[in-house]
């Protein structure tokens, strides 16, 4: 699996195939900027196993009401 983060995407992330993930930190609007926090005790078989709002997190989470 490859994780890279220097592309631009307004949604804040995208997958390319089964083995590439691009969280967009610099190329996304502030409310969609993302980063990855992996659990090193888990074996990820593909990029799609990295879950939005779990391992793929918002840099600036909004308050939920």
trRosetta pair geometry for C-beta under 8 A, 3 or more apart (Angstrom, degrees):
i j d omega theta_ij theta_ji phi_ij phi_ji
1 19 5.0 -138 -106 -161 55 74
1 20 7.3 174 -161 -78 62 33
1 21 7.2 11 -179 4 106 102
1 44 6.1 -19 -13 104 160 116
1 46 6.9 148 -89 -154 113 26
1 47 5.4 152 -143 -68 110 77
2 19 6.3 60 14 139 80 87
2 20 4.9 -11 66 -110 98 79
2 21 7.5 177 92 30 53 62
2 47 7.9 -34 53 -76 53 124
3 20 7.7 162 -85 -157 36 52
3 21 4.9 -15 -111 69 80 97
3 22 7.4 163 -160 -88 55 35
3 23 7.0 11 -171 6 104 97
3 36 5.8 -59 -167 15 152 163
3 47 7.5 154 -80 -122 80 106
3 50 7.9 88 -93 -48 123 170
4 7 7.3 76 110 -11 100 98
4 20 7.5 -20 19 -162 97 97
4 21 8.0 153 28 84 54 52
4 22 5.6 -22 76 -108 73 84
5 22 6.1 152 -99 -164 44 66
5 23 5.0 -24 -106 73 111 73
5 24 6.3 170 -160 -101 79 29
5 25 5.2 38 163 4 130 101
5 26 7.5 111 141 12 93 88
5 35 7.8 10 -112 -114 158 62
6 26 6.9 6 -130 43 56 123
6 27 7.3 88 178 -15 34 123
7 14 7.6 -66 92 40 138 113
7 22 5.0 4 35 177 123 147
7 24 6.3 -80 81 -97 71 100
7 27 5.8 -106 119 51 37 157
8 24 6.5 84 -138 -140 26 134
8 27 3.2 -125 -103 -177 62 131
8 28 7.3 166 -155 -59 57 55
9 12 6.6 -91 97 13 96 12
9 13 6.5 -130 85 19 138 4
9 14 5.1 -163 -116 -18 166 113
9 22 6.9 112 -2 105 136 115
9 24 4.7 -165 46 -37 88 150
9 27 6.3 69 13 110 51 110
9 28 6.0 -14 77 -84 61 99
10 28 6.2 131 -138 -136 23 74
10 29 6.2 31 -151 -7 74 101
10 32 6.6 67 163 62 48 163
11 14 7.0 93 64 -63 117 85
11 24 7.9 104 74 28 56 131
11 28 7.2 -70 72 -130 26 121
11 32 5.9 -150 172 -165 23 142
12 23 7.1 -9 155 -158 75 67
12 24 5.3 -146 -156 54 34 100
12 28 4.3 91 -98 -159 58 162
12 29 7.8 -72 -68 49 89 70
12 32 3.3 -140 -55 162 113 90
12 33 6.0 -139 -131 -77 104 10
12 34 4.4 104 161 -19 106 110
12 58 7.4 -20 -174 -109 159 74
13 21 6.9 -6 -171 -176 110 88
13 22 6.3 165 -154 90 61 58
13 23 4.8 -21 -102 -111 105 54
13 24 5.9 -153 -73 5 44 83
13 28 7.9 -15 -35 -68 51 152
13 34 4.9 -32 -50 49 111 156
13 52 7.5 -173 57 -103 144 97
13 56 5.9 17 -79 -172 172 134
14 21 7.8 177 93 -152 37 51
14 22 5.4 -3 57 57 76 103
14 24 7.8 39 2 -30 83 111
15 20 6.7 131 -167 86 57 65
15 21 5.6 -25 -106 -102 70 68
15 22 7.7 -178 -87 19 24 74
15 47 5.3 155 -135 112 104 126
15 48 6.2 38 -128 -78 159 76
16 20 4.0 -21 62 79 96 124
16 21 7.8 -159 22 -71 72 24
16 22 7.0 47 -11 -12 105 109
16 47 8.0 30 49 54 54 165
17 20 5.8 60 52 23 92 98
17 47 7.7 87 91 27 63 130
18 46 4.4 -64 178 -145 92 121
18 47 6.3 155 161 25 37 91
18 48 6.6 -57 -140 -5 64 107
19 46 6.2 -88 -80 -142 58 70
19 47 5.6 136 -145 -21 15 106
20 47 5.8 -50 57 -49 17 159
21 36 7.2 97 112 -79 134 141
21 47 4.1 178 -44 -160 99 120
21 50 5.7 -11 -83 51 167 144
21 56 7.4 -122 -179 -89 137 126
23 34 4.1 -117 -160 103 101 103
23 35 5.7 126 137 -110 150 22
23 36 5.3 -167 -15 -37 148 92
23 56 6.0 -167 -93 -142 117 95
24 27 4.6 -83 -161 68 114 85
24 28 3.9 113 108 -32 118 112
24 32 7.3 13 76 122 111 99
24 33 6.8 -105 105 -127 71 54
24 34 6.2 60 48 36 56 94
25 28 7.2 -18 -88 27 4 104
25 33 5.4 59 -140 -164 47 100
25 34 6.8 -107 -75 64 64 46
25 35 6.1 46 -87 -76 114 83
25 59 6.6 97 -131 -55 84 145
26 33 8.0 66 -48 -126 19 110
28 32 4.4 -110 164 95 122 101
28 33 5.0 166 77 -84 112 55
28 34 7.0 31 38 5 161 82
29 32 5.1 64 61 24 82 104
29 33 7.4 -125 92 -38 37 78
30 33 6.1 -31 -150 -11 31 114
30 60 6.0 -6 166 35 86 149
31 58 7.8 -24 177 -153 48 125
31 60 6.7 -85 -110 80 39 113
31 62 7.0 16 -143 -50 98 116
32 58 7.4 -87 -142 -124 25 95
33 58 7.0 86 75 -161 60 63
33 59 4.0 -36 106 25 107 128
33 60 6.4 58 51 9 109 94
34 56 5.6 9 -177 178 130 86
34 57 6.5 150 -152 79 76 35
34 58 6.1 -53 -99 -100 68 39
34 59 6.4 -140 -90 -25 15 87
35 56 7.9 175 87 -152 28 50
35 57 5.9 -25 64 65 75 87
35 59 5.6 87 -10 -80 103 89
36 50 6.5 -22 -134 -164 115 140
36 55 5.8 15 -156 153 78 88
36 56 5.8 -23 -101 -99 75 62
36 57 7.5 145 -105 18 23 79
37 55 5.9 -147 69 -152 59 57
37 57 5.9 8 10 3 110 127
38 42 7.3 -134 180 57 85 106
38 44 7.2 -82 -141 -24 118 135
38 50 7.4 -57 -97 -113 89 108
38 55 5.7 37 -96 -149 52 120
39 42 4.4 60 87 2 106 114
39 55 7.1 -98 -6 -94 83 108
44 47 7.6 58 155 -91 124 27
44 49 4.7 -179 -148 81 85 127
44 50 6.3 21 -140 -55 145 82
45 49 6.0 94 43 -23 72 147
46 49 5.4 115 63 -8 69 97
47 50 5.9 -42 -173 17 53 112
50 54 7.8 -165 -178 78 50 97
50 55 4.5 -99 -155 84 79 133
50 56 5.4 90 145 -39 100 103
51 54 3.8 29 81 34 112 124
51 55 5.7 99 44 20 66 89
51 56 6.5 -153 97 21 32 94
52 56 5.0 -44 -105 75 45 117
53 56 7.1 -9 -10 78 30 74
53 57 6.7 76 -132 -108 30 60
53 58 7.5 5 -101 -13 69 92
54 57 7.7 -114 84 -67 14 83
57 61 7.5 -48 178 -61 93 108
58 61 4.6 121 81 -81 121 66
58 62 7.6 -43 129 -4 162 70
